[in-house]
C-alpha cells in the first residue's frame, strides 16, 4: 500500500463531495437549477371533486285500481311540482291481455296515440306483466300516464305513479314481447279511476 504523501489530495476529494452536496440541496424540487437562472415554484394541479349525489326522495302521485275495458286507452293526467323522474308501474289480471303503459308530454288524442305521434317520454309496449318504466319530467309541465288494453277481453288493473328525485334508481324497463311488432290500436278513450 502506498503511503499518502500529500494531505491536500484528501481534502480536495472531501471539498468536491461537500460542494456537490451543497449544490444538490440548492437544487431542491422547489427551485429549478438550469443555466444559473431560477423560476418560480410550480402551482399544484387542481383535483376535480365529484359532486355529492342528492339523496333519493320519492313521493307517490297516484296509486289505484280500476276497470280496463277491452280496446280502451285510459289517461291519467299528471302535473309535477318538482323536476325529476316519473316511475310508473302497471299490473292487470289476465296474462293473455296485451296491455301497454306510456308516459307522454302534453295532450295525446286517441288518433295521435294509435299513430304513435305523441311526445312519448316512456313507451312500454305490450310485454310481460307488470310493466314498469321511467321518464324524466319538468316541473309545471302536464304529462299523461296512458294505460292501453289492446286485448279483446275486459280486465282490471292497478297503476302506480311515483315522482323520484335525487339518486333513486330508475324502474326496470322490461323487454317487449313479439306482440309489439304488430300494429296495435285501441278504439275508445277513457280515464283511469282515482
C-alpha positions as CSV (number, residue, x, y, z in Angstrom):
1,X,0.0,0.0,0.0
2,X,1.3,3.4,-0.9
3,X,1.6,6.0,1.9
4,X,-0.2,9.2,1.5
5,X,2.4,11.9,1.0
6,X,0.2,14.8,0.2
7,X,-2.6,15.6,2.5
8,X,-4.0,18.2,0.1
9,X,-5.3,15.3,-2.1
10,X,-7.7,14.0,0.6
11,X,-9.1,17.4,1.4
12,X,-9.8,18.1,-2.3
13,X,-11.9,15.0,-2.5
14,X,-13.8,15.9,0.6
15,X,-14.2,19.5,-0.6
16,X,-15.5,18.3,-4.0
17,X,-18.0,15.9,-2.3
18,X,-19.2,18.7,0.0
19,X,-19.6,21.1,-3.0
20,X,-21.8,18.5,-4.8
21,X,-23.9,18.0,-1.7
22,X,-24.4,21.8,-1.3
23,X,-25.4,22.1,-5.0
24,X,-27.9,19.3,-4.6
25,X,-29.5,21.0,-1.6
26,X,-29.8,24.2,-3.5
27,X,-31.5,22.4,-6.5
28,X,-34.3,21.0,-4.4
29,X,-37.7,20.3,-6.0
30,X,-38.9,23.8,-5.2
31,X,-36.2,25.5,-7.2
32,X,-35.1,25.0,-10.8
33,X,-31.4,25.0,-11.5
34,X,-30.8,25.5,-15.1
35,X,-28.1,27.6,-16.5
36,X,-27.9,29.8,-13.4
37,X,-31.4,31.1,-13.7
38,X,-34.3,30.3,-11.4
39,X,-38.0,30.1,-11.9
40,X,-40.9,30.3,-9.5
41,X,-42.3,27.2,-7.9
42,X,-45.0,25.4,-10.0
43,X,-48.6,25.5,-8.8
44,X,-50.3,22.2,-7.9
45,X,-52.8,20.9,-10.4
46,X,-56.3,21.2,-9.0
47,X,-58.2,18.0,-8.4
48,X,-61.7,17.7,-9.7
49,X,-64.1,16.8,-6.9
50,X,-67.3,14.9,-7.9
51,X,-70.5,16.5,-6.7
52,X,-72.2,14.8,-3.8
53,X,-75.2,12.8,-5.1
54,X,-78.6,14.1,-3.9
55,X,-80.3,11.6,-1.6
56,X,-83.2,9.6,-3.1
57,X,-86.6,11.1,-2.4
58,X,-89.9,9.6,-3.7
59,X,-93.5,10.7,-3.5
60,X,-96.5,8.7,-4.7
61,X,-98.5,10.8,-7.0
62,X,-101.2,8.2,-7.8
63,X,-101.9,4.7,-6.6
64,X,-105.1,3.0,-7.5
65,X,-107.0,0.4,-9.4
66,X,-109.8,0.4,-11.9
67,X,-111.6,-1.3,-14.8
68,X,-109.7,-1.6,-18.1
69,X,-112.3,-2.3,-20.8
70,X,-111.1,-4.1,-24.0
71,X,-109.8,-1.8,-26.7
72,X,-109.6,1.2,-24.5
73,X,-106.8,3.8,-23.8
74,X,-107.1,5.2,-20.3
75,X,-105.5,8.5,-19.5
76,X,-104.3,9.9,-16.1
77,X,-103.1,13.5,-16.3
78,X,-100.2,14.5,-14.0
79,X,-98.6,17.8,-13.3
80,X,-95.4,17.7,-11.2
81,X,-94.3,20.4,-8.8
82,X,-90.7,19.3,-8.9
83,X,-88.5,18.3,-11.8
84,X,-87.4,14.7,-11.5
85,X,-88.4,11.3,-12.9
86,X,-91.8,9.6,-13.1
87,X,-91.6,5.9,-12.3
88,X,-94.7,4.1,-13.4
89,X,-95.9,0.5,-12.8
90,X,-99.0,-1.2,-14.2
91,X,-100.3,-4.6,-13.5
92,X,-103.5,-6.4,-14.7
93,X,-105.5,-9.6,-14.1
94,X,-105.4,-11.6,-17.3
95,X,-101.9,-12.5,-18.7
96,X,-103.4,-13.1,-22.1
97,X,-104.5,-9.5,-22.5
98,X,-102.0,-7.2,-24.3
99,X,-101.5,-4.1,-22.1
100,X,-99.2,-1.2,-22.8
101,X,-98.0,1.6,-20.5
102,X,-96.9,5.0,-21.7
103,X,-95.9,8.5,-20.4
104,X,-96.5,11.4,-22.8
105,X,-95.8,15.1,-22.6
106,X,-98.9,17.3,-23.2
107,X,-102.1,16.1,-24.8
108,X,-102.3,12.9,-26.7
109,X,-105.5,12.1,-28.6
110,X,-106.7,8.6,-29.4
111,X,-105.8,9.2,-33.1
112,X,-102.3,10.5,-32.2
113,X,-101.7,7.6,-29.8
114,X,-102.7,5.0,-32.5
115,X,-100.3,6.7,-34.9
116,X,-97.7,6.8,-32.1
117,X,-97.2,10.5,-32.9
118,X,-97.5,11.8,-29.3
119,X,-94.5,13.2,-27.5
120,X,-93.5,10.0,-25.6
121,X,-91.4,10.2,-22.5
122,X,-91.6,6.4,-22.0
123,X,-93.1,3.6,-24.1
124,X,-93.9,0.3,-22.6
125,X,-95.4,-1.6,-25.5
126,X,-97.2,-4.8,-24.5
127,X,-95.0,-7.3,-22.7
128,X,-94.8,-9.3,-19.6
129,X,-96.7,-8.1,-16.5
130,X,-96.1,-6.0,-14.5
131,X,-94.9,-3.3,-16.9
132,X,-92.5,-0.7,-15.4
133,X,-90.8,2.3,-16.8
134,X,-89.3,5.7,-16.1
135,X,-89.2,9.1,-17.8
136,X,-87.7,12.5,-16.9
137,X,-90.2,15.3,-16.2
138,X,-90.0,19.0,-15.7
139,X,-91.9,21.0,-13.0
140,X,-95.1,22.7,-14.1
141,X,-95.5,20.7,-17.3
142,X,-98.6,18.5,-17.9
143,X,-97.9,14.8,-18.6
144,X,-100.2,11.9,-19.3
145,X,-99.8,8.4,-18.0
146,X,-101.6,6.2,-20.5
147,X,-102.7,2.6,-20.0
148,X,-103.9,0.7,-23.0
149,X,-105.8,-2.5,-23.1
150,X,-105.2,-3.8,-26.6
151,X,-106.8,-7.1,-25.7
152,X,-110.3,-8.2,-26.6
153,X,-111.2,-9.0,-23.0
154,X,-112.3,-6.6,-20.3
155,X,-109.8,-6.5,-17.5
156,X,-109.0,-4.7,-14.3
157,X,-105.6,-3.2,-13.4
158,X,-103.6,-1.4,-10.9
159,X,-101.4,1.7,-11.6
160,X,-98.8,3.4,-9.5
161,X,-97.1,6.8,-10.4
162,X,-94.1,7.9,-8.3
163,X,-92.1,11.1,-8.6
164,X,-88.4,10.3,-7.9
165,X,-85.7,12.9,-7.3
166,X,-82.0,12.5,-6.4
167,X,-80.1,9.3,-6.7
168,X,-83.1,6.9,-6.9
169,X,-82.6,4.0,-9.3
170,X,-84.9,4.0,-12.4
171,X,-87.6,1.5,-12.7
172,X,-86.6,-1.5,-14.8
173,X,-87.8,-1.5,-18.4
174,X,-88.9,-5.0,-19.5
175,X,-88.1,-6.3,-22.9
176,X,-91.2,-6.1,-25.1
177,X,-92.8,-9.3,-26.3
178,X,-93.3,-10.1,-30.0
179,X,-96.7,-8.5,-29.7
180,X,-95.0,-5.1,-30.0
181,X,-94.1,-5.9,-33.6
182,X,-97.8,-6.0,-34.5
183,X,-99.5,-2.6,-35.2
184,X,-101.9,-2.3,-32.3
185,X,-104.6,0.3,-31.8
186,X,-107.4,1.0,-29.3
187,X,-110.8,2.2,-30.3
188,X,-112.0,4.1,-27.2
189,X,-110.7,6.7,-24.8
190,X,-111.3,6.7,-21.1
191,X,-109.8,7.8,-17.8
192,X,-108.3,5.6,-15.1
193,X,-110.2,5.8,-11.8
194,X,-108.9,7.9,-9.0
